[in-house]
Amino acid sequence: MRLTADGTTPISRSVLVNDFETDDGYAFEPASPLFLAGDRIALGRDGLVVTRADGARLAPAGDWSTRCRPGVRKDFGRGAGKQVWGADEGAGGR
């Protein structure tokens, strides 16, 4: 599933996400899966920020990695992107 990670657009339906992949070849994997429903997400150099529907902000722990090719990740660097893939659809595997 394609999610907009601009920090202002709410997620339109409930999703369980294991990792996020950006259009520019980076991936952010939270330390534990996230259930998102009506929340807003933003990816940046410091990681993921989730703003819940009630206004509470979370910064889940996790790691950045880069994708060398579909399904393969190399752990180094940091990145950001506005469009990301959620792990439940189309994100590939490890």
Secondary structure as UniProt FT lines:
FT   STRAND          2..4
FT   STRAND          15..17
FT   STRAND          20..22
FT   TURN            23..24
FT   STRAND          26..30
FT   STRAND          34..36
FT   STRAND          40..44
FT   TURN            45..46
FT   STRAND          47..51
FT   TURN            53..54
FT   STRAND          57..58
FT   STRAND          62..69
FT   TURN            70..71
FT   STRAND          72..74
FT   STRAND          83..86
FT   TURN            87..88
//
